[in-house]
Amino acid sequence: MEIKTTGVKGSWLKNMIIKRLYFDKAMSCAELSELFDKSIPSIAKAINELIKEGFVVEQGYAPSSGGRRPLMYAINANAMYILAVAMDQLQARIQMIDLQNNPVADMVSVELKLHNNDDALPALIKYLNDYIANSGIPKNRIAGIGIGMPGFINATEGINYTYMDADGQSLSQYITTATDINTYIDNDSSLIALAEQKFGIARSQQEVMVINLGWGIGLGMIIDGKLFRGYNGFAGELSHIPLSDDGALCTCGKRGCLEAEASMLVVAQKAEEGIKNGRITSLRPHNGQSKAMGDSLIDAANQGDQFALELFSDAGYKIGKALAILIHIMNPANIVLSGRGARVGKILLAPIQQALHKYCIPRLASGTELLISSLGFDAELIGAAVLVMENFDRETKI
């Protein structure tokens, strides 16, 4: 079975122009000519065709710099749409967005547990098909489906070795067949890093480490301006850095991992235990509902609840200890705190810095700046859209 090309059929140059305008907002013919090493007449011809086809619009003239002002071109936000999916271990968020990353339909958040759940994949496909049908947007107007999810993922092959077994098939191909829309998957932390570099606080930076603070603790690494995946695609497992030999048991089977000591899931569990033991707090028990407790914890901490602040301070210190190791190895210019936990980023900064002062060589620590994401919890959705557009000129064959 062959699925149609996502981009403009038979035109590499036009597809590349669409991709570049998606990422860079507005460019002139001269800028595109230099970027693609094509003549200005060739670029102008492709631009005029894209305008007629509805993909590109004139943006107006660039500000004057002393000479003739060039005409700028931008992507037509409503030429196509992207179905972005952000998953964690407990839920999936699904949203249709335009080519300027603006929502065009309400986001749907559904409970979808991944661990030991054989029904997760068919449930996801049903949610996707229902959402597409309810959006009223024809499938030929959807550029693709981008999915961020936890796990050991080979993005090139579209395989998640941790969750959602597709009977040995490529997961991305399986979902493509089930939805009739080109689908791409990648690790959630990798996509968050891409979102931060393309549209967030780390925009255009060449060396940056992006920490995904969620139910786990992920890492996306931008090195030399590109996402670094390692030898077989699994680089960035910060969550399994061992902090102690006798700490809590991690899901990976080892003890003392960062994830088992400081993830949002662990913080939520500690909150439940503290409430049961009579800690004074504005928090109320959620009877094991980690998502609800996590959201309540973030709100309580931002409102000054001392117990919530204590829990995040402890987690932040342990995260800082792990970041000291990361800084010693990578010597990054910037570390971005992103994902769900970015909402308590300012609260985490002080204990992280305290740990860095204790565990990191001062000369190295002083060269790294800690930044808090402006994209926050939306970063994974934006990263899922970036994933689709990074693959815009690829032809998918099943």
C-alpha positions in Angstrom: 0.0 0.0 0.0 1.4 3.4 -0.9 0.5 6.5 1.0 0.6 9.8 -0.9 3.5 12.2 -0.5 2.9 14.6 2.4 4.2 17.6 0.5 3.7 19.0 -3.0 4.1 16.0 -5.3 7.1 16.0 -7.6 8.7 19.3 -6.3 11.6 19.0 -3.9 12.2 22.8 -4.1 8.6 23.8 -3.3 8.5 21.4 -0.3 11.8 22.8 1.0 10.4 26.3 0.7 7.3 25.4 2.7 9.4 23.8 5.4 11.7 26.8 5.6 8.9 29.3 5.8 7.3 27.1 8.6 10.4 27.4 10.7 11.6 30.9 9.7 8.2 32.7 9.4 9.1 35.0 6.5 11.9 35.2 3.9 12.7 36.9 0.7 13.5 35.3 -2.7 17.1 36.3 -2.3 17.4 34.7 1.2 15.8 31.5 -0.1 18.1 31.6 -3.2 21.2 31.7 -1.0 19.8 29.1 1.4 19.1 26.5 -1.3 21.8 27.5 -3.8 19.2 28.1 -6.5 18.9 31.0 -8.9 16.5 33.8 -7.9 14.4 33.2 -11.0 14.0 29.5 -10.0 13.0 30.5 -6.5 10.6 33.2 -7.8 8.9 30.6 -10.1 8.5 28.1 -7.2 7.1 30.9 -5.0 4.6 32.0 -7.6 3.4 28.5 -8.0 3.1 28.1 -4.2 1.0 31.3 -4.1 -1.4 30.0 -6.7 -1.6 26.6 -4.9 -2.4 28.4 -1.6 0.7 27.5 0.4 2.4 30.9 0.4 1.3 34.5 0.8 3.0 37.8 0.4 4.0 39.2 3.8 4.9 42.8 2.7 8.2 44.5 2.3 11.1 44.1 4.7 12.2 47.1 6.8 14.4 49.5 4.9 18.2 49.0 5.2 19.2 51.6 2.8 18.4 49.9 -0.5 15.4 48.5 -2.2 13.2 46.7 0.2 12.7 43.0 -0.7 9.2 41.5 -0.8 8.8 38.9 2.0 6.9 35.6 1.7 5.3 33.6 4.5 3.5 30.3 4.9 -0.3 30.4 4.6 -1.3 29.1 8.0 -4.4 27.4 6.8 -3.0 25.7 3.7 -2.7 22.5 5.7 -3.0 21.3 9.3 -1.0 19.1 11.6 -2.4 16.6 14.1 -0.1 16.8 17.1 -0.1 14.2 19.8 1.7 14.5 23.2 1.8 11.3 25.3 3.2 10.5 28.7 2.8 7.3 30.7 -0.7 8.2 31.8 -2.5 10.3 29.2 -2.5 11.5 25.6 -3.2 15.1 24.4 -4.5 15.5 20.8 -4.8 18.8 19.0 -5.1 20.0 15.4 -3.0 23.0 14.7 -2.2 25.2 11.7 1.1 25.9 10.0 1.8 28.7 12.5 1.3 26.2 15.5 -2.0 27.8 16.4 -4.8 25.5 17.5 -7.7 25.1 15.1 -9.8 22.7 17.2 -10.1 22.1 20.9 -7.5 19.9 22.5 -8.7 16.5 23.7 -7.0 15.0 26.7 -7.7 11.3 27.3 -6.5 8.8 29.9 -4.2 6.3 28.2 -1.9 4.3 30.4 1.0 2.8 28.5 2.5 0.4 31.1 1.3 -3.2 30.7 -1.6 -2.1 28.6 -2.2 -4.2 25.4 -5.2 -2.1 24.6 -3.2 1.2 24.4 -2.5 1.1 20.6 -6.1 0.3 19.4 -7.4 2.9 21.9 -5.0 5.5 20.5 -6.0 4.8 16.9 -9.7 5.1 17.9 -9.0 8.4 19.6 -7.2 9.7 16.5 -9.8 8.7 14.0 -12.6 10.1 16.2 -10.8 13.4 16.6 -10.1 13.7 12.9 -13.7 12.9 12.1 -15.0 15.4 14.6 -12.6 18.2 13.4 -14.4 18.3 10.0 -11.0 18.7 8.3 -10.5 16.5 5.2 -7.6 14.1 5.5 -6.0 15.5 2.4 -5.6 18.8 4.2 -3.7 17.2 7.1 0.1 17.2 6.5 0.7 14.4 8.9 0.3 13.1 12.5 3.2 13.7 14.8 3.4 11.7 18.1 5.7 12.3 21.0 5.8 9.4 23.5 8.0 8.0 26.2 10.2 5.0 25.7 13.2 3.7 23.7 12.3 4.9 20.2 14.0 4.4 16.9 12.5 7.5 15.1 13.8 6.5 11.7 12.1 3.1 11.8 9.2 4.3 13.8 9.5 1.7 16.5 8.9 2.1 20.2 10.8 -0.7 22.0 9.1 0.1 25.4 5.4 0.7 24.7 2.7 0.0 22.1 3.9 -3.2 20.4 2.6 -3.3 16.9 3.2 -7.0 16.4 6.8 -6.4 15.2 5.8 -3.8 12.7 6.8 -0.1 12.6 4.5 1.7 14.9 4.4 4.8 12.7 3.5 2.6 9.7 0.9 0.8 11.7 -0.8 4.1 12.6 -0.4 5.5 9.1 -2.3 2.5 7.7 -5.0 2.8 10.4 -5.6 6.5 9.9 -4.6 6.9 6.2 -2.4 9.8 7.2 1.4 9.9 7.3 2.4 9.4 10.9 5.8 10.0 12.6 6.8 9.1 16.2 9.7 10.2 18.4 10.7 10.3 22.0 8.8 12.9 24.0 12.0 14.5 25.4 13.6 14.7 21.9 10.6 16.5 20.6 10.5 18.9 23.5 14.1 19.8 22.8 13.3 20.4 19.1 10.4 22.6 20.1 12.6 24.7 22.4 15.3 25.1 19.7 12.9 25.9 16.8 10.3 28.0 18.6 11.2 28.4 22.3 13.7 30.0 24.6 16.6 28.0 23.0 15.7 29.2 19.5 18.6 28.8 17.1 21.0 27.8 19.8 23.7 25.3 18.9 24.5 23.7 22.3 21.7 23.2 24.7 20.4 20.5 27.1 16.6 20.4 27.5 15.2 18.7 30.6 11.7 17.3 30.3 10.2 17.5 33.7 7.2 15.2 33.7 6.1 11.9 35.2 9.7 10.9 34.4 12.7 13.1 33.8 13.9 13.1 30.2 16.7 14.8 28.3 16.9 16.1 24.8 20.4 17.2 23.6 21.0 19.8 20.9 24.7 19.5 19.8 26.1 21.5 16.9 22.6 22.7 16.2 21.2 19.2 15.8 19.3 16.7 17.9 21.9 14.2 19.3 20.5 10.7 19.4 23.6 8.6 20.1 24.7 5.4 18.5 21.4 3.6 18.2 19.0 6.5 19.0 18.7 6.1 22.8 20.9 8.9 24.0 19.5 11.2 26.8 18.4 8.7 29.5 19.1 11.2 32.2 16.3 9.7 34.3 18.4 6.6 34.9 21.5 8.3 36.3 22.1 6.5 39.6 22.0 8.9 42.6 22.5 6.2 45.2 23.1 2.5 45.6 20.2 1.8 48.0 17.5 4.2 46.9 14.0 3.5 45.7 13.5 0.7 43.1 13.1 2.2 39.6 10.9 0.8 36.8 14.1 -0.2 35.0 14.9 -2.7 37.7 17.7 -0.8 39.3 17.8 1.2 42.5 18.6 4.9 43.1 17.8 6.2 39.6 17.0 9.9 39.3 13.5 9.0 38.1 12.8 6.9 41.1 13.9 9.7 43.4 12.7 13.0 41.9 10.2 12.5 39.1 6.7 14.1 39.2 5.3 10.7 39.8 7.4 10.1 42.8 6.7 13.6 44.2 2.9 12.9 43.8 3.3 9.6 45.7 5.3 11.3 48.5 2.5 13.9 48.7 -0.1 11.2 49.2 2.0 9.5 51.9 2.5 12.8 53.7 -1.2 13.6 53.7 -1.9 10.2 55.2 0.7 10.8 57.8 -0.9 14.0 58.9 1.3 16.7 57.2 -0.2 20.1 57.4 -1.0 21.2 53.8 -3.8 22.6 51.7 -3.5 19.5 49.5 -6.2 16.8 49.6 -5.7 13.1 48.9 -6.4 11.9 45.3 -6.3 8.2 46.2 -3.5 7.3 43.9 -4.6 9.5 41.0 -1.1 10.7 40.1 -2.2 13.2 37.4 -4.7 14.9 39.6 -2.2 15.0 42.5 0.6 16.3 40.2 -1.6 19.2 39.0 -2.7 20.0 42.5 0.9 19.9 43.8 2.0 22.5 41.1 -0.8 24.8 42.0 -0.2 24.4 45.7 3.5 25.1 45.4 2.9 28.2 43.3 0.5 29.4 46.0 3.1 28.9 48.7 2.0 25.7 50.3 5.0 24.7 52.5 4.6 21.0 52.1 4.4 21.2 48.3 7.4 23.6 48.3 9.4 21.1 50.5 8.6 18.2 48.1 9.7 20.2 45.0 12.8 21.5 46.8 13.9 18.0 47.6 13.3 16.9 44.0 15.1 20.0 42.7 18.2 19.2 44.7 18.3 15.7 43.4 17.8 17.0 39.8 20.6 19.4 40.4 22.9 16.6 41.5 22.2 14.8 38.2 22.7 18.0 36.2 26.1 18.4 37.8 27.1 15.1 36.1 25.6 16.3 32.8 27.5 19.6 33.0 30.8 17.8 33.7 30.3 15.6 30.6 28.7 18.0 28.1 29.7 21.5 29.3 26.5 23.0 27.8 26.0 26.7 27.4 22.4 26.4 28.5 20.1 24.0 30.3 16.3 24.5 29.7 13.7 23.3 32.2 10.7 22.3 30.1 7.7 20.1 30.0 4.9 19.8 32.7 7.3 20.8 35.5 8.2 24.1 33.9 5.3 25.6 35.8 7.4 25.2 39.0 10.6 26.1 37.3 11.3 29.1 39.4 10.8 27.0 42.6 13.2 24.4 41.3 16.0 26.8 40.4 17.2 27.5 44.0 17.7 23.8 45.1 19.2 23.0 41.7 21.7 25.8 42.0 22.4 24.6 45.6 23.2 21.1 44.3 25.4 22.5 41.5 27.4 24.5 44.0 28.0 21.4 46.0 28.6 18.8 43.2 29.8 20.7 40.2 33.3 22.2 39.5 32.7 26.0 39.7 34.5 26.8 36.4 32.1 24.5 34.6 29.0 25.4 36.5 29.6 29.2 36.0 29.5 28.7 32.2 26.1 27.1 32.1 22.9 29.1 32.4 19.7 27.6 33.6 16.6 28.7 31.7 12.9 28.1 32.2 10.8 27.3 29.1 8.2 29.7 27.9 6.5 26.8 26.0 6.2 24.7 29.1 3.6 22.0 28.8 2.8 22.9 25.2 6.4 22.1 24.1 5.7 18.4 23.3 2.7 19.3 21.1 4.7 21.9 19.2 7.6 19.3 18.9 5.1 16.8 17.4 4.2 19.4 14.8 7.9 20.1 14.2 8.4 16.3 13.6 5.8 16.3 10.8 7.3 19.3 9.1 10.9 17.9 9.4 9.6 15.0 7.4 7.4 17.1 5.0 9.3 16.2 1.8 9.6 12.5 2.6 7.4 10.0 0.7 6.0 7.3 3.0 5.4 3.9 1.5 3.8 1.1 3.4 
